[in-house]
Amino acid sequence: MSEPAKVLVVGTTADYIDWIRKRHPGRALFLTDPAVRFQATESAPSEEEEVLSDLADYDGAAGSLEAHLARWNLQLDGVAGYDCESLVLAAVLAVKYGLPFPSVVAVANSRDKYLSKKLWTETGLACPTACRVFSPDNAARFFREHGNPCVLKPLTGSGSELVFRCESVPDCITGFQAIAEGLKKRRNSRMYPGQGGDSPGVLAEALVQGDEFSCDFIIENNSIRIIRVTRKILAPGGAFGTARGYLFPARLPEEIDTSALADTICRAALALGIHRAICMLDFIVEQGQIVLLEMTPRPGGDCLPFLLRRCLNLDPLTLLLDFSQQRMGGLDSTPHPDCLPACVGLRLHASRAGVLKRLDPVHLRRDKRVVEIHLIRTAGHRVVMPPEDYESWLLGHILFMPDRSGDPAEQCRELAEKLEVAFE
């Protein structure tokens, strides 16, 4: 009897691999970068379950995968990608094995923050005025021509990494220089392919003011199924654009109804060439209008999977496996968001650099609002602050049920201060 076909999970993190293996033993084959496995604290999969290969070398990764499949007599019936930097490779491998996945062109369109906005503008969709700039003078010129403030960011990337709000021409100059220097330090990162040269491509955007939202959705057969809409609670200080928390379910302004949002999402995805995928979209509502920021053909990560598992009894990692293998059906039993109480996923960040001596959540455990605590650091961890590093200062997250009488953003601040953090 032959082995059941596997879903290929391309280039995800060790914690996601551990999550999938525990919930679905033997279902997936993991194609993993050796650096991820070397740094992992989770148990390694068996030799049959995981292929270790340099994921920046597409030909080498494809060859390693082919040899592994032959050695273990395995078949694939799906391809899944959870991380932005691995989506192009996932698309390449999907073509090789004749499996459904967004095309290489569609992934490239979504990964390029300038190109995606150009395509949306041509489709008549609202998004920030944007321009590629190649020097500090270019950035300063954009600022003068389009008013202020503006935002500078790398052409690819995710989250708030190397993103700067500029209130003046000097801010534009120093912001561009900080991005250029940051990209040089990250020249070997798969997140920023080819962007570490002397004249890096940087995106300048007019700043859009308004409440910021994030959503996951399924697009298939020109139809949209919204999985979740969350409102971002932005951190008041530190790295610009950093999400402190996510409030679920989000209440959109009265001017925006679900059908209008679904129509906008569908047009935006199709404009990028995305026809079948589970995607994440960030957008702002400004004066009653949906303004698109970024879209990527993968579900939201960070604390969002924990939030949805808690609130909807829905595992987004499993959902993507099901979708990739065309075994859908798990969404039908999820409750309607309007019937749910509010819940917040609060990200916990260090306030300064240093080596952790102690991380104690005792006061968080005593707070009746807190329903889950997930810490990812222990004593000895070295915290490096942005803009040098945007990962090591994240200490973990909690889920909490906010008091109805209080501002969720203020409750985020209050609860974040309850985590005891001591440095050597």
TIKOLVO-935018 format. One record per residue (C-alpha): x, y, z; residue number from 1; residue in one letter. Coordinates in steps of 0.1 Angstrom, whole numbers, plus 5000, padded with zeros to 4 digits. Layout:
REM residues N
<pt <X, Y, Z>, NUM, 'A'>
...
REM end
This chain:
REM residues 424
<pt <5000, 5000, 5000>, 1, 'M'>
<pt <5015, 5034, 4990>, 2, 'S'>
<pt <5019, 5063, 5013>, 3, 'E'>
<pt <4992, 5090, 5012>, 4, 'P'>
<pt <5002, 5120, 4991>, 5, 'A'>
<pt <5018, 5149, 5011>, 6, 'K'>
<pt <5012, 5186, 5011>, 7, 'V'>
<pt <5046, 5203, 5005>, 8, 'L'>
<pt <5051, 5232, 5030>, 9, 'V'>
<pt <5077, 5255, 5016>, 10, 'V'>
<pt <5101, 5274, 5038>, 11, 'G'>
<pt <5082, 5280, 5070>, 12, 'T'>
<pt <5094, 5285, 5105>, 13, 'T'>
<pt <5102, 5258, 5131>, 14, 'A'>
<pt <5073, 5267, 5153>, 15, 'D'>
<pt <5048, 5264, 5124>, 16, 'Y'>
<pt <5064, 5231, 5115>, 17, 'I'>
<pt <5060, 5219, 5150>, 18, 'D'>
<pt <5023, 5231, 5151>, 19, 'W'>
<pt <5015, 5212, 5119>, 20, 'I'>
<pt <5033, 5180, 5128>, 21, 'R'>
<pt <5015, 5178, 5162>, 22, 'K'>
<pt <4980, 5185, 5147>, 23, 'R'>
<pt <4985, 5165, 5115>, 24, 'H'>
<pt <5012, 5138, 5120>, 25, 'P'>
<pt <5026, 5126, 5087>, 26, 'G'>
<pt <5004, 5149, 5065>, 27, 'R'>
<pt <5031, 5173, 5053>, 28, 'A'>
<pt <5065, 5173, 5038>, 29, 'L'>
<pt <5086, 5203, 5049>, 30, 'F'>
<pt <5111, 5220, 5026>, 31, 'L'>
<pt <5132, 5239, 5051>, 32, 'T'>
<pt <5163, 5262, 5051>, 33, 'D'>
<pt <5191, 5247, 5071>, 34, 'P'>
<pt <5195, 5279, 5091>, 35, 'A'>
<pt <5159, 5275, 5104>, 36, 'V'>
<pt <5165, 5240, 5116>, 37, 'R'>
<pt <5199, 5250, 5131>, 38, 'F'>
<pt <5183, 5278, 5152>, 39, 'Q'>
<pt <5152, 5258, 5162>, 40, 'A'>
<pt <5144, 5249, 5198>, 41, 'T'>
<pt <5115, 5226, 5186>, 42, 'E'>
<pt <5122, 5189, 5179>, 43, 'S'>
<pt <5133, 5181, 5144>, 44, 'A'>
<pt <5110, 5161, 5121>, 45, 'P'>
<pt <5120, 5127, 5110>, 46, 'S'>
<pt <5144, 5123, 5081>, 47, 'E'>
<pt <5115, 5114, 5058>, 48, 'E'>
<pt <5094, 5144, 5068>, 49, 'E'>
<pt <5118, 5172, 5060>, 50, 'E'>
<pt <5141, 5183, 5032>, 51, 'V'>
<pt <5169, 5207, 5042>, 52, 'L'>
<pt <5181, 5229, 5014>, 53, 'S'>
<pt <5193, 5264, 5007>, 54, 'D'>
<pt <5160, 5280, 4997>, 55, 'L'>
<pt <5177, 5309, 4980>, 56, 'A'>
<pt <5190, 5284, 4954>, 57, 'D'>
<pt <5158, 5275, 4935>, 58, 'Y'>
<pt <5174, 5249, 4913>, 59, 'D'>
<pt <5192, 5233, 4942>, 60, 'G'>
<pt <5161, 5232, 4963>, 61, 'A'>
<pt <5141, 5216, 4935>, 62, 'A'>
<pt <5168, 5190, 4930>, 63, 'G'>
<pt <5169, 5182, 4967>, 64, 'S'>
<pt <5131, 5178, 4967>, 65, 'L'>
<pt <5131, 5156, 4937>, 66, 'E'>
<pt <5157, 5133, 4951>, 67, 'A'>
<pt <5139, 5131, 4984>, 68, 'H'>
<pt <5106, 5122, 4968>, 69, 'L'>
<pt <5123, 5094, 4948>, 70, 'A'>
<pt <5142, 5081, 4979>, 71, 'R'>
<pt <5111, 5078, 5000>, 72, 'W'>
<pt <5087, 5070, 4972>, 73, 'N'>
<pt <5065, 5100, 4981>, 74, 'L'>
<pt <5039, 5119, 4961>, 75, 'Q'>
<pt <5027, 5155, 4964>, 76, 'L'>
<pt <4991, 5167, 4961>, 77, 'D'>
<pt <4994, 5203, 4973>, 78, 'G'>
<pt <5018, 5232, 4980>, 79, 'V'>
<pt <5014, 5256, 5009>, 80, 'A'>
<pt <5034, 5287, 5018>, 81, 'G'>
<pt <5031, 5306, 5051>, 82, 'Y'>
<pt <5060, 5330, 5047>, 83, 'D'>
<pt <5064, 5359, 5022>, 84, 'C'>
<pt <5101, 5352, 5013>, 85, 'E'>
<pt <5093, 5316, 5003>, 86, 'S'>
<pt <5062, 5322, 4981>, 87, 'L'>
<pt <5081, 5326, 4948>, 88, 'V'>
<pt <5099, 5292, 4954>, 89, 'L'>
<pt <5065, 5276, 4963>, 90, 'A'>
<pt <5051, 5289, 4930>, 91, 'A'>
<pt <5080, 5276, 4910>, 92, 'V'>
<pt <5077, 5241, 4926>, 93, 'L'>
<pt <5039, 5241, 4921>, 94, 'A'>
<pt <5044, 5246, 4884>, 95, 'V'>
<pt <5070, 5218, 4884>, 96, 'K'>
<pt <5046, 5193, 4900>, 97, 'Y'>
<pt <5014, 5206, 4883>, 98, 'G'>
<pt <4998, 5216, 4916>, 99, 'L'>
<pt <4975, 5246, 4923>, 100, 'P'>
<pt <4992, 5277, 4936>, 101, 'F'>
<pt <4993, 5314, 4926>, 102, 'P'>
<pt <5015, 5320, 4896>, 103, 'S'>
<pt <5051, 5332, 4899>, 104, 'V'>
<pt <5039, 5365, 4882>, 105, 'V'>
<pt <5011, 5369, 4907>, 106, 'A'>
<pt <5034, 5363, 4937>, 107, 'V'>
<pt <5059, 5388, 4922>, 108, 'A'>
<pt <5032, 5414, 4917>, 109, 'N'>
<pt <5021, 5411, 4953>, 110, 'S'>
<pt <5056, 5411, 4967>, 111, 'R'>
<pt <5066, 5443, 4949>, 112, 'D'>
<pt <5049, 5471, 4968>, 113, 'K'>
<pt <5053, 5496, 4940>, 114, 'Y'>
<pt <5040, 5472, 4913>, 115, 'L'>
<pt <5010, 5462, 4933>, 116, 'S'>
<pt <5000, 5498, 4938>, 117, 'K'>
<pt <5005, 5506, 4902>, 118, 'K'>
<pt <4982, 5477, 4892>, 119, 'L'>
<pt <4956, 5487, 4917>, 120, 'W'>
<pt <4957, 5523, 4905>, 121, 'T'>
<pt <4952, 5512, 4869>, 122, 'E'>
<pt <4922, 5491, 4880>, 123, 'T'>
<pt <4906, 5522, 4897>, 124, 'G'>
<pt <4912, 5511, 4932>, 125, 'L'>
<pt <4923, 5535, 4959>, 126, 'A'>
<pt <4958, 5531, 4974>, 127, 'C'>
<pt <4985, 5556, 4985>, 128, 'P'>
<pt <5003, 5577, 4959>, 129, 'T'>
<pt <5036, 5559, 4955>, 130, 'A'>
<pt <5069, 5562, 4936>, 131, 'C'>
<pt <5102, 5543, 4935>, 132, 'R'>
<pt <5131, 5564, 4947>, 133, 'V'>
<pt <5167, 5556, 4942>, 134, 'F'>
<pt <5185, 5583, 4962>, 135, 'S'>
<pt <5180, 5607, 4992>, 136, 'P'>
<pt <5174, 5635, 4967>, 137, 'D'>
<pt <5146, 5614, 4950>, 138, 'N'>
<pt <5130, 5609, 4983>, 139, 'A'>
<pt <5132, 5646, 4992>, 140, 'A'>
<pt <5116, 5655, 4958>, 141, 'R'>
<pt <5087, 5631, 4964>, 142, 'F'>
<pt <5081, 5648, 4998>, 143, 'F'>
<pt <5080, 5682, 4982>, 144, 'R'>
<pt <5058, 5672, 4953>, 145, 'E'>
<pt <5032, 5652, 4973>, 146, 'H'>
<pt <5030, 5670, 5005>, 147, 'G'>
<pt <5038, 5656, 5039>, 148, 'N'>
<pt <5042, 5634, 5058>, 149, 'P'>
<pt <5053, 5605, 5037>, 150, 'C'>
<pt <5065, 5569, 5043>, 151, 'V'>
<pt <5097, 5553, 5030>, 152, 'L'>
<pt <5100, 5515, 5029>, 153, 'K'>
<pt <5118, 5487, 5010>, 154, 'P'>
<pt <5101, 5474, 4978>, 155, 'L'>
<pt <5097, 5441, 4995>, 156, 'T'>
<pt <5095, 5431, 5031>, 157, 'G'>
<pt <5068, 5427, 5057>, 158, 'S'>
<pt <5056, 5444, 5088>, 159, 'G'>
<pt <5073, 5475, 5100>, 160, 'S'>
<pt <5108, 5464, 5091>, 161, 'E'>
<pt <5128, 5494, 5077>, 162, 'L'>
<pt <5097, 5515, 5074>, 163, 'V'>
<pt <5100, 5552, 5083>, 164, 'F'>
<pt <5076, 5581, 5086>, 165, 'R'>
<pt <5091, 5613, 5073>, 166, 'C'>
<pt <5078, 5647, 5085>, 167, 'E'>
<pt <5105, 5668, 5067>, 168, 'S'>
<pt <5131, 5668, 5039>, 169, 'V'>
<pt <5158, 5659, 5064>, 170, 'P'>
<pt <5137, 5630, 5076>, 171, 'D'>
<pt <5135, 5617, 5040>, 172, 'C'>
<pt <5172, 5619, 5036>, 173, 'I'>
<pt <5180, 5601, 5069>, 174, 'T'>
<pt <5152, 5576, 5063>, 175, 'G'>
<pt <5165, 5567, 5029>, 176, 'F'>
<pt <5200, 5563, 5042>, 177, 'Q'>
<pt <5188, 5541, 5071>, 178, 'A'>
<pt <5169, 5518, 5046>, 179, 'I'>
<pt <5199, 5516, 5023>, 180, 'A'>
<pt <5222, 5507, 5052>, 181, 'E'>
<pt <5197, 5482, 5065>, 182, 'G'>
<pt <5194, 5465, 5031>, 183, 'L'>
<pt <5232, 5462, 5029>, 184, 'K'>
<pt <5232, 5444, 5062>, 185, 'K'>
<pt <5204, 5421, 5049>, 186, 'R'>
<pt <5219, 5415, 5015>, 187, 'R'>
<pt <5217, 5377, 5020>, 188, 'N'>
<pt <5182, 5378, 5033>, 189, 'S'>
<pt <5156, 5361, 5011>, 190, 'R'>
<pt <5131, 5388, 5021>, 191, 'M'>
<pt <5151, 5414, 5002>, 192, 'Y'>
<pt <5164, 5397, 4970>, 193, 'P'>
<pt <5188, 5420, 4951>, 194, 'G'>
<pt <5181, 5451, 4972>, 195, 'Q'>
<pt <5215, 5454, 4990>, 196, 'G'>
<pt <5233, 5473, 4963>, 197, 'G'>
<pt <5246, 5509, 4962>, 198, 'D'>
<pt <5213, 5522, 4947>, 199, 'S'>
<pt <5186, 5503, 4964>, 200, 'P'>
<pt <5150, 5506, 4952>, 201, 'G'>
<pt <5130, 5523, 4979>, 202, 'V'>
<pt <5093, 5530, 4979>, 203, 'L'>
<pt <5080, 5564, 4988>, 204, 'A'>
<pt <5043, 5567, 4997>, 205, 'E'>
<pt <5020, 5595, 5007>, 206, 'A'>
<pt <5009, 5588, 5043>, 207, 'L'>
<pt <4972, 5578, 5046>, 208, 'V'>
<pt <4954, 5587, 5078>, 209, 'Q'>
<pt <4927, 5565, 5093>, 210, 'G'>
<pt <4920, 5533, 5111>, 211, 'D'>
<pt <4941, 5504, 5098>, 212, 'E'>
<pt <4927, 5469, 5093>, 213, 'F'>
<pt <4940, 5435, 5084>, 214, 'S'>
<pt <4920, 5406, 5069>, 215, 'C'>
<pt <4923, 5371, 5056>, 216, 'D'>
<pt <4902, 5359, 5028>, 217, 'F'>
<pt <4898, 5331, 5003>, 218, 'I'>
<pt <4895, 5338, 4966>, 219, 'I'>
<pt <4882, 5311, 4943>, 220, 'E'>
<pt <4861, 5311, 4911>, 221, 'N'>
<pt <4860, 5350, 4912>, 222, 'N'>
<pt <4843, 5348, 4946>, 223, 'S'>
<pt <4855, 5360, 4980>, 224, 'I'>
<pt <4850, 5344, 5014>, 225, 'R'>
<pt <4863, 5367, 5042>, 226, 'I'>
<pt <4877, 5347, 5071>, 227, 'I'>
<pt <4884, 5375, 5095>, 228, 'R'>
<pt <4887, 5412, 5098>, 229, 'V'>
<pt <4908, 5427, 5126>, 230, 'T'>
<pt <4916, 5463, 5135>, 231, 'R'>
<pt <4953, 5470, 5141>, 232, 'K'>
<pt <4962, 5487, 5174>, 233, 'I'>
<pt <4994, 5505, 5165>, 234, 'L'>
<pt <5022, 5510, 5190>, 235, 'A'>
<pt <5025, 5547, 5200>, 236, 'P'>
<pt <5063, 5547, 5199>, 237, 'G'>
<pt <5093, 5527, 5186>, 238, 'G'>
<pt <5093, 5515, 5150>, 239, 'A'>
<pt <5067, 5532, 5128>, 240, 'F'>
<pt <5038, 5511, 5118>, 241, 'G'>
<pt <5044, 5484, 5144>, 242, 'T'>
<pt <5012, 5466, 5153>, 243, 'A'>
<pt <5009, 5464, 5191>, 244, 'R'>
<pt <4977, 5443, 5189>, 245, 'G'>
<pt <4949, 5430, 5168>, 246, 'Y'>
<pt <4912, 5435, 5178>, 247, 'L'>
<pt <4888, 5408, 5166>, 248, 'F'>
<pt <4862, 5410, 5154>, 249, 'P'>
<pt <4866, 5445, 5139>, 250, 'A'>
<pt <4837, 5468, 5134>, 251, 'R'>
<pt <4841, 5486, 5101>, 252, 'L'>
<pt <4829, 5522, 5097>, 253, 'P'>
<pt <4792, 5524, 5088>, 254, 'E'>
<pt <4801, 5535, 5052>, 255, 'E'>
<pt <4818, 5502, 5046>, 256, 'I'>
<pt <4796, 5472, 5043>, 257, 'D'>
<pt <4807, 5436, 5038>, 258, 'T'>
<pt <4797, 5434, 5002>, 259, 'S'>
<pt <4816, 5466, 4993>, 260, 'A'>
<pt <4847, 5452, 5011>, 261, 'L'>
<pt <4844, 5418, 4993>, 262, 'A'>
<pt <4840, 5435, 4959>, 263, 'D'>
<pt <4871, 5456, 4965>, 264, 'T'>
<pt <4891, 5426, 4977>, 265, 'I'>
<pt <4881, 5406, 4947>, 266, 'C'>
<pt <4891, 5433, 4923>, 267, 'R'>
<pt <4924, 5439, 4941>, 268, 'A'>
<pt <4933, 5402, 4940>, 269, 'A'>
<pt <4924, 5398, 4904>, 270, 'L'>
<pt <4944, 5429, 4895>, 271, 'A'>
<pt <4975, 5412, 4909>, 272, 'L'>
<pt <4968, 5379, 4890>, 273, 'G'>
<pt <4956, 5360, 4921>, 274, 'I'>
<pt <4927, 5338, 4912>, 275, 'H'>
<pt <4928, 5310, 4938>, 276, 'R'>
<pt <4945, 5315, 4972>, 277, 'A'>
<pt <4941, 5322, 5008>, 278, 'I'>
<pt <4954, 5358, 5012>, 279, 'C'>
<pt <4961, 5385, 5037>, 280, 'M'>
<pt <4952, 5422, 5030>, 281, 'L'>
<pt <4962, 5453, 5050>, 282, 'D'>
<pt <4940, 5484, 5043>, 283, 'F'>
<pt <4931, 5517, 5058>, 284, 'I'>
<pt <4896, 5533, 5059>, 285, 'V'>
<pt <4901, 5570, 5052>, 286, 'E'>
<pt <4870, 5592, 5052>, 287, 'Q'>
<pt <4848, 5563, 5044>, 288, 'G'>
<pt <4870, 5549, 5016>, 289, 'Q'>
<pt <4890, 5516, 5015>, 290, 'I'>
<pt <4926, 5524, 5008>, 291, 'V'>
<pt <4947, 5493, 4999>, 292, 'L'>
<pt <4981, 5489, 5014>, 293, 'L'>
<pt <4995, 5454, 5009>, 294, 'E'>
<pt <4982, 5420, 4998>, 295, 'M'>
<pt <5000, 5387, 4999>, 296, 'T'>
<pt <4989, 5351, 4990>, 297, 'P'>
<pt <4993, 5336, 5024>, 298, 'R'>
<pt <4973, 5338, 5057>, 299, 'P'>
<pt <4982, 5363, 5084>, 300, 'G'>
<pt <5008, 5351, 5109>, 301, 'G'>
<pt <5023, 5362, 5142>, 302, 'D'>
<pt <4996, 5361, 5169>, 303, 'C'>
<pt <4967, 5359, 5144>, 304, 'L'>
<pt <4965, 5321, 5142>, 305, 'P'>
<pt <4962, 5319, 5180>, 306, 'F'>
<pt <4935, 5346, 5179>, 307, 'L'>
<pt <4914, 5328, 5153>, 308, 'L'>
<pt <4918, 5294, 5170>, 309, 'R'>
<pt <4906, 5310, 5203>, 310, 'R'>
<pt <4877, 5330, 5188>, 311, 'C'>
<pt <4865, 5309, 5159>, 312, 'L'>
<pt <4878, 5275, 5168>, 313, 'N'>
<pt <4895, 5278, 5134>, 314, 'L'>
<pt <4931, 5267, 5128>, 315, 'D'>
<pt <4944, 5289, 5099>, 316, 'P'>
<pt <4974, 5266, 5094>, 317, 'L'>
<pt <4952, 5236, 5089>, 318, 'T'>
<pt <4929, 5257, 5067>, 319, 'L'>
<pt <4957, 5264, 5043>, 320, 'L'>
<pt <4967, 5227, 5042>, 321, 'L'>
<pt <4931, 5218, 5034>, 322, 'D'>
<pt <4929, 5245, 5007>, 323, 'F'>
<pt <4962, 5234, 4992>, 324, 'S'>
<pt <4950, 5198, 4989>, 325, 'Q'>
<pt <4915, 5209, 4978>, 326, 'Q'>
<pt <4899, 5193, 5008>, 327, 'R'>
<pt <4879, 5224, 5020>, 328, 'M'>
<pt <4849, 5224, 5043>, 329, 'G'>
<pt <4862, 5236, 5077>, 330, 'G'>
<pt <4848, 5271, 5075>, 331, 'L'>
<pt <4811, 5261, 5075>, 332, 'D'>
<pt <4809, 5256, 5112>, 333, 'S'>
<pt <4826, 5288, 5123>, 334, 'T'>
<pt <4804, 5313, 5141>, 335, 'P'>
<pt <4795, 5347, 5126>, 336, 'H'>
<pt <4819, 5374, 5139>, 337, 'P'>
<pt <4790, 5396, 5149>, 338, 'D'>
<pt <4780, 5370, 5175>, 339, 'C'>
<pt <4814, 5370, 5192>, 340, 'L'>
<pt <4828, 5390, 5221>, 341, 'P'>
<pt <4858, 5411, 5215>, 342, 'A'>
<pt <4893, 5396, 5219>, 343, 'C'>
<pt <4927, 5412, 5214>, 344, 'V'>
<pt <4960, 5396, 5204>, 345, 'G'>
<pt <4986, 5417, 5221>, 346, 'L'>
<pt <5022, 5415, 5210>, 347, 'R'>
<pt <5048, 5419, 5237>, 348, 'L'>
<pt <5080, 5439, 5229>, 349, 'H'>
<pt <5111, 5446, 5248>, 350, 'A'>
<pt <5116, 5483, 5257>, 351, 'S'>
<pt <5154, 5483, 5253>, 352, 'R'>
<pt <5183, 5462, 5240>, 353, 'A'>
<pt <5202, 5438, 5262>, 354, 'G'>
<pt <5205, 5402, 5274>, 355, 'V'>
<pt <5174, 5389, 5292>, 356, 'L'>
<pt <5178, 5378, 5327>, 357, 'K'>
<pt <5142, 5371, 5336>, 358, 'R'>
<pt <5108, 5371, 5318>, 359, 'L'>
<pt <5080, 5367, 5343>, 360, 'D'>
<pt <5043, 5368, 5334>, 361, 'P'>
<pt <5030, 5363, 5369>, 362, 'V'>
<pt <5010, 5396, 5369>, 363, 'H'>
<pt <4995, 5388, 5335>, 364, 'L'>
<pt <4983, 5354, 5348>, 365, 'R'>
<pt <4965, 5371, 5377>, 366, 'R'>
<pt <4946, 5395, 5353>, 367, 'D'>
<pt <4911, 5381, 5346>, 368, 'K'>
<pt <4911, 5396, 5311>, 369, 'R'>
<pt <4940, 5374, 5300>, 370, 'V'>
<pt <4930, 5341, 5285>, 371, 'V'>
<pt <4963, 5329, 5269>, 372, 'E'>
<pt <5000, 5337, 5273>, 373, 'I'>
<pt <5026, 5327, 5247>, 374, 'H'>
<pt <5062, 5337, 5255>, 375, 'L'>
<pt <5089, 5328, 5229>, 376, 'I'>
<pt <5120, 5340, 5248>, 377, 'R'>
<pt <5139, 5328, 5278>, 378, 'T'>
<pt <5168, 5340, 5299>, 379, 'A'>
<pt <5199, 5345, 5279>, 380, 'G'>
<pt <5181, 5358, 5248>, 381, 'H'>
<pt <5198, 5389, 5234>, 382, 'R'>
<pt <5175, 5417, 5224>, 383, 'V'>
<pt <5185, 5440, 5195>, 384, 'V'>
<pt <5162, 5469, 5188>, 385, 'M'>
<pt <5149, 5483, 5155>, 386, 'P'>
<pt <5161, 5494, 5130>, 387, 'P'>
<pt <5190, 5469, 5135>, 388, 'E'>
<pt <5167, 5440, 5142>, 389, 'D'>
<pt <5129, 5437, 5141>, 390, 'Y'>
<pt <5126, 5401, 5154>, 391, 'E'>
<pt <5146, 5398, 5186>, 392, 'S'>
<pt <5126, 5425, 5205>, 393, 'W'>
<pt <5094, 5405, 5202>, 394, 'L'>
<pt <5090, 5385, 5234>, 395, 'L'>
<pt <5057, 5368, 5227>, 396, 'G'>
<pt <5020, 5376, 5229>, 397, 'H'>
<pt <4989, 5373, 5250>, 398, 'I'>
<pt <4952, 5370, 5241>, 399, 'L'>
<pt <4928, 5390, 5263>, 400, 'F'>
<pt <4891, 5399, 5265>, 401, 'M'>
<pt <4890, 5437, 5268>, 402, 'P'>
<pt <4867, 5454, 5293>, 403, 'D'>
<pt <4838, 5469, 5274>, 404, 'R'>
<pt <4841, 5501, 5293>, 405, 'S'>
<pt <4877, 5508, 5284>, 406, 'G'>
<pt <4898, 5517, 5253>, 407, 'D'>
<pt <4914, 5485, 5239>, 408, 'P'>
<pt <4945, 5505, 5230>, 409, 'A'>
<pt <4949, 5517, 5266>, 410, 'E'>
<pt <4943, 5482, 5279>, 411, 'Q'>
<pt <4971, 5470, 5256>, 412, 'C'>
<pt <4995, 5495, 5272>, 413, 'R'>
<pt <4984, 5486, 5307>, 414, 'E'>
<pt <4988, 5448, 5302>, 415, 'L'>
<pt <5021, 5451, 5283>, 416, 'A'>
<pt <5035, 5468, 5314>, 417, 'E'>
<pt <5025, 5439, 5335>, 418, 'K'>
<pt <5051, 5416, 5320>, 419, 'L'>
<pt <5082, 5416, 5342>, 420, 'E'>
<pt <5113, 5419, 5321>, 421, 'V'>
<pt <5148, 5420, 5337>, 422, 'A'>
<pt <5181, 5424, 5319>, 423, 'F'>
<pt <5216, 5413, 5329>, 424, 'E'>
REM end
